[in-house]
């Protein structure tokens, strides 16, 4: 920043570039009639006065005025002439009669023309305040600007200084983004300077000039440097964000924002930054960039506008039409090397006007068709602000409305606000799409889980039907034998045992189904009572011991125990706890050959643990994490798998409901161990 500020400060008068002196014939000068105010302008229509006040208020609010400045027009009235041949010389212009001149107090713009513009004015000595003055001339897109000055009333030689977009020499007397010329302080007896300007350009023909005191120019350059540092810093951030989003998300809307953001470079060209920073390496880069970017700004705006209002989705034919218009405007850049930039601008204005008419109608159509929201409709109108300021700028360049710097200031702000608004919409749309994508994935996951649940439910119904059929077949066969076959008491007792075991199996299956349904409820109620854990475990063992070929051993803290009630008492739902213990013991019996099964009840300060250890083949590692899932059944090598897949799941849910846990300890091919841990006191884990 310090480097930039140092470049903007005007040097001492002795550092001015030696001026080129031109001797011309100078006829006697009339009184400075062109210095008289243009009375016609002060009788303009009320709307024009209001427009001036609005623009003036905007200019004052946006750009603080520097002291000691005189502008060509408002402070320095002038007389001007349009040279349609672009061939007359200084002496020929000075020889023109007053009737061939026009007077004005606002900057003159002749539009896109091949003519040359001549102006003459008077710089009073009072404007210099006894010091050298600094004259800034522009705008930067003018190809050739010549400034002639000499003491007022003098017949001496004219001092000429030159600048311009295509001027091959140094652009001004100091290194700055605008051409700045040193005007020596007038002699004490001189009323001031007569000054003549000549401008010629293949772009819009417009001339601005301002006379500054050294202090006024220093203050102005410091303020403008700070402002443009902020402006282009914000522009770089918005462009960088749009580019990153476009690269990673790859949405046409974001790419259109990136393309339209290049209009910031157009602002940099108009403000002279390109030549100021890169003029030594690419002298004519700013000249051609200004023309190309001016056309591309309107082309990219059409594309971005269409993407913003979602024409691609809701009005594809209109989208293709608008995209075609944008491509046509972009192709007009091919006319620039042919010297037909003025024709390109006129064609661009026509094509863009048709595009804007489309955007005035179709968003309303889509809104009434309920394809876009009211918020999007209102946001979709935001480019109209940029368009309106751009049209005002074009009208001022054509001379159809008075030229004001405030118009370009508002245009620059409209560009920034438009890009930030659209970028904000793009970020919001990306967030919305990401949220919708997550919701779709979640919905797809839920649907997948629902499909899996339906499959498991059908499998479960089949398994339950099969599991019920076996004990029912046993009961039916035993009853038939009792009814039809003469048998003794021993044989009858065997038949009764078979019926009892089959009935117990049916009860167990029914209990598991009911328990699973009960445990799945969000409002689970546990009927907690003082429960003798040892007695409850023995009753479960007795149920399986009646027909088991296994030896089930019960210990407490690793030691054998007698049938003494009340050894281990806790608060629990005895019915559910019986189901959990039955499921664990049944699982051990099904996967273990005839042999020992050990059950140990261990007591601790706050918990009670029931471990059931078998001598079966163990559980494969790939199933260890899934055995507690509903409907999961593990295939044992060389064994037929029975069961519904609910036993271990229901047992774990019962343990969780009581505030405990059920885990599988690291197992091996010689057996596995399940440990059911319960709180010694009444507590329950909160269900999620």
C-alpha positions, 0 to 999 in steps of 0.5 A: 500500500505504501508503494502505491501511495508513493507512486500517486503523489505528484512530484515537484514542478521541476520533475515535469516532463519537458513540453513539446512547443508548437508554433501556430498562428494565433488570431486575435482572441475575442472576449471569452464568450464561451466562458459564459454560463449556458443559460439553457441548461438551468431551465431544464426539465424538473426530472433532470434537476431531480436526477442531478440531485440524486446523482450528486447525493450519491457522489457525495455519499460515496466519494468524499470530495478533495479540496482545490479542484476545478472540473472541465464543465461545472467549474470551467465552462468551455466551447467545443467543436466536432471535427467530422473529418478528424483532419483540422489542426490547432490553428484551423480550430482557433480560426473557427467562427463562434457560430461553429462552436457550442458552449457547455458546462457538462462534459461532452460525449459524442458516442462511438464516432470517427470524429475528433473533439476540440475544446477550448477553455480558460484556466484562471490564475486564482485556481493555482493559488500561486503554485503549479497546477496538476491537470488530469485528463481522461477517460483512459479509453480515449486513444489520443488526447492532446492538451495545448496551453499558453498564457491568456492573451499571449501570441506566444507558442503553445505548449503541447502535452499528449496522452491516450490509450494508444499514445506510444510515449509516456502518459503524463508527467507523473507515474499515475493511472490517469494522465496528469500534466504539470501546468506551471503557475501563471506569472503574477501579471497573467490572468491565467491560461488559454487551454485547448484540448483535442481528443480522438478515439475508436471507442466512445469519444468523451473528454474529462479534465480536472485542475488540482492543486498539489495538496488536492491531488495528493489527498485525492490519490490517497483516498482513491487508492484506499477505496480501490484497494478495498474494492478490488480486494473484495472483488478478488475474494468474491471471484476466488470464492466463485472459482473455488465453488465452480471447480469443486461443485462444477455447476454452470451457475457458478461458472457463469458467475466466474465469467461475469466476475471478469467485469471487475477487470473492465473496471480496472481498465476504465480506472487505468490500473492495467496500463499503470501496472503492466503498460511497460510490458503490454502497452496496448493490453488495456486498449483491447481488454476494455473493448473485449470485456465490455462486450463480454460483460453483457454476454456473461450477464445474460448467461448468469441471469438465465442460470440464476432464474433456473431457465435451464430446468423450467424453460429450456427453450427460453434458456437456449434462446438466451444462451444463443444471444449470449454467444452472439454477443461474445462473437462480436468481439471478433469485430474489434481487430477489424476496427468495427468496435462501434458496430459491435456495440450497436449490435450488442445493444440490440441483442441485449435489449431483446434478452432483457425483454425476455427477462422482464416477461418469463420470470413472471410467467414462471412465477405464476406457473409456480415454478419459481418462488417469490424470493427467487423472482425478486432476486432475479430482478437484481441484475436489472440494477446493473443493466439500468446503470449500464444503460445510463452509462451507454446513454451518457457516452452517446450524449443522450443524457448528461455525463456524470462521474456518479453514473460510473460510480453507481455502476461500479457499486451495482456490479459489486452488489450484483455479483455478491447477491448472485454469489450469495444465492449460489452458495445458498442454492449449493447448501440447499442442494447438499441438504436435499442430497443428504435427505435423499441419501437418508431417505434411500437408507431408510427405504433400504432398511425398510426393505431389509426389515420386510425381507427379514420379517418374511424370513422370520415368519417362515422361521417361526412357522418352521419352529412352531411346526416341530414342537406341534408335530411332537405334541401331535405324535405323542397324543396320537400314541397315547390315544391309539397305542397301549403303553405302560406307565413308563412309556406314558411318562416319556410321552408326557415329557415330550409333550412338556418339552414341546410345550415349553419350546412353544412358550419360549418362542412365544415369549421371545416374540412378545418380548421383542415387540415389548422391548421395541416400544418407546414407552417400555415399562419394567415390572421391577420386583425383588428377584432371587437371581440364583433361584431364577437361574436354577429354575431355568437350568431345571427346565433344560436339564429335564431332557438335556444330555449336557451337564449344566454346572452353576457356581457363585463367584466360582464356587459350588453353591447349595440350594439356599434362597436369597443369596443374590437378590436384585431389583428386576423384571423377573419375567424378562430376566427369565427370557434372557437367561433361557435364550442364553442357555438355549444358545449354548445347548444348541451349539455344544455337543454333549458335555459341560456348560458352566454358569457362574454368578459373580457379585461386585460392589455395584454389579452382578455378572452372569457368565455362561460358558460352553464348549462348542465350536465358537463363533466365527470372527466375521459374525462376532459383531452381528450376532446381537442383530435382530434375525441374525443366525450363525451357521455352526460347522457341521450343524443344522441351524435352528432358531428365529434369530431373536434369542441373543437380540432379545437378551441384549435388549433386556439387559439394556432395559435393566441398565446392564450389558450383554457381551461376547468375550473373545472366543476360540474354537473350543467354546465361547462365553457370554456375560450378562451384567446387571446393576446390583441396585435398581437402575435403568439405562435411558432408552434413546 
